[in-house]
Amino acid sequence: MSKIIIRTAAATPRQVKRKDGTVMVFREQAAAVMKDGEDFAHPFRLSLDDTQAPYPAGEYVVDASSFNVGQYGDLMVSRRIVLVPIAPAPAPAPAK
């Protein structure tokens, strides 16, 4: 299973100036996707909503609500990806 890795719970603002001179501010968080069978993670930027707190450091999977079927039957990824934490494996029971 591929997983998303968040190393730090920090959002970075990115400003874009429109043609009309107004400035839009986007909030992004650094993340990486670790694909099955690969040795290294691939970094990417994760867009956050204006009021959304950054994801805490940890490992996640992409929630099914992040995917849609488009007008022509194509699979599409939402502009805002929703992550679900991967629950840590339960500790093994002590031997008797």
One Martini backbone bead per residue (centre of mass of N, CA, C, O) as a GRO file, in nm:
protein
   96
    1MET     BB    1   0.095   0.038   0.025
    2SER     BB    2   0.060   0.351  -0.020
    3LYS     BB    3   0.212   0.652   0.127
    4ILE     BB    4   0.195   0.934   0.336
    5ILE     BB    5   0.442   1.180   0.431
    6ILE     BB    6   0.484   1.360   0.737
    7ARG     BB    7   0.729   1.557   0.908
    8THR     BB    8   0.581   1.846   0.936
    9ALA     BB    9   0.360   2.087   1.112
   10ALA     BB   10   0.378   2.292   0.839
   11ALA     BB   11   0.283   2.592   0.689
   12THR     BB   12   0.304   2.742   0.358
   13PRO     BB   13   0.302   3.033   0.208
   14ARG     BB   14   0.156   3.137  -0.117
   15GLN     BB   15   0.199   3.390  -0.357
   16VAL     BB   16  -0.039   3.535  -0.596
   17LYS     BB   17  -0.052   3.743  -0.873
   18ARG     BB   18  -0.281   3.903  -1.032
   19LYS     BB   19  -0.374   4.092  -1.299
   20ASP     BB   20  -0.534   4.303  -1.096
   21GLY     BB   21  -0.318   4.292  -0.826
   22THR     BB   22  -0.407   4.082  -0.659
   23VAL     BB   23  -0.369   3.864  -0.373
   24MET     BB   24  -0.298   3.526  -0.333
   25VAL     BB   25  -0.327   3.276  -0.069
   26PHE     BB   26  -0.150   2.983  -0.012
   27ARG     BB   27  -0.158   2.667   0.156
   28GLU     BB   28   0.121   2.455   0.239
   29GLN     BB   29   0.250   2.111   0.249
   30ALA     BB   30   0.489   1.895   0.313
   31ALA     BB   31   0.536   1.593   0.119
   32ALA     BB   32   0.521   1.225   0.067
   33VAL     BB   33   0.545   0.949  -0.154
   34MET     BB   34   0.521   0.596  -0.093
   35LYS     BB   35   0.589   0.349  -0.302
   36ASP     BB   36   0.555   0.050  -0.389
   37GLY     BB   37   0.882  -0.087  -0.428
   38GLU     BB   38   1.028   0.165  -0.322
   39ASP     BB   39   1.305   0.346  -0.171
   40PHE     BB   40   1.178   0.636  -0.239
   41ALA     BB   41   1.045   0.932  -0.189
   42HIS     BB   42   0.796   1.170  -0.320
   43PRO     BB   43   0.778   1.492  -0.338
   44PHE     BB   44   0.517   1.730  -0.226
   45ARG     BB   45   0.234   1.942  -0.241
   46LEU     BB   46  -0.012   2.034   0.002
   47SER     BB   47  -0.322   2.151   0.006
   48LEU     BB   48  -0.485   2.398   0.204
   49ASP     BB   49  -0.705   2.533   0.375
   50ASP     BB   50  -0.746   2.831   0.527
   51THR     BB   51  -0.839   2.676   0.823
   52GLN     BB   52  -0.641   2.449   0.808
   53ALA     BB   53  -0.462   2.238   0.971
   54PRO     BB   54  -0.191   2.088   0.986
   55TYR     BB   55  -0.051   1.802   0.957
   56PRO     BB   56   0.074   1.575   1.135
   57ALA     BB   57   0.315   1.386   1.193
   58GLY     BB   58   0.322   1.108   0.956
   59GLU     BB   59   0.109   0.848   0.839
   60TYR     BB   60  -0.079   0.809   0.527
   61VAL     BB   61  -0.387   0.808   0.355
   62VAL     BB   62  -0.608   0.835   0.102
   63ASP     BB   63  -0.911   0.942   0.082
   64ALA     BB   64  -1.192   0.859  -0.103
   65SER     BB   65  -1.299   1.166  -0.120
   66SER     BB   66  -1.054   1.252  -0.328
   67PHE     BB   67  -1.234   1.102  -0.537
   68ASN     BB   68  -1.350   1.125  -0.883
   69VAL     BB   69  -1.591   1.126  -1.140
   70GLY     BB   70  -1.606   1.244  -1.435
   71GLN     BB   71  -1.790   1.340  -1.708
   72TYR     BB   72  -1.610   1.101  -1.885
   73GLY     BB   73  -1.504   0.871  -1.664
   74ASP     BB   74  -1.278   0.997  -1.507
   75LEU     BB   75  -1.028   0.999  -1.288
   76MET     BB   76  -1.022   1.219  -1.001
   77VAL     BB   77  -0.854   1.467  -0.816
   78SER     BB   78  -0.879   1.663  -0.577
   79ARG     BB   79  -0.763   1.963  -0.475
   80ARG     BB   80  -0.831   1.845  -0.185
   81ILE     BB   81  -0.664   1.640   0.012
   82VAL     BB   82  -0.745   1.362   0.213
   83LEU     BB   83  -0.625   1.244   0.524
   84VAL     BB   84  -0.539   0.925   0.681
   85PRO     BB   85  -0.435   0.774   0.939
   86ILE     BB   86  -0.208   0.538   1.031
   87ALA     BB   87  -0.229   0.285   1.225
   88PRO     BB   88  -0.063   0.150   1.455
   89ALA     BB   89   0.069  -0.124   1.543
   90PRO     BB   90   0.020  -0.348   1.760
   91ALA     BB   91   0.143  -0.462   2.031
   92PRO     BB   92   0.282  -0.723   2.143
   93ALA     BB   93   0.223  -0.970   2.338
   94PRO     BB   94   0.324  -1.102   2.608
   95ALA     BB   95   0.484  -1.359   2.712
   96LYS     BB   96   0.411  -1.652   2.921
   0.00000   0.00000   0.00000
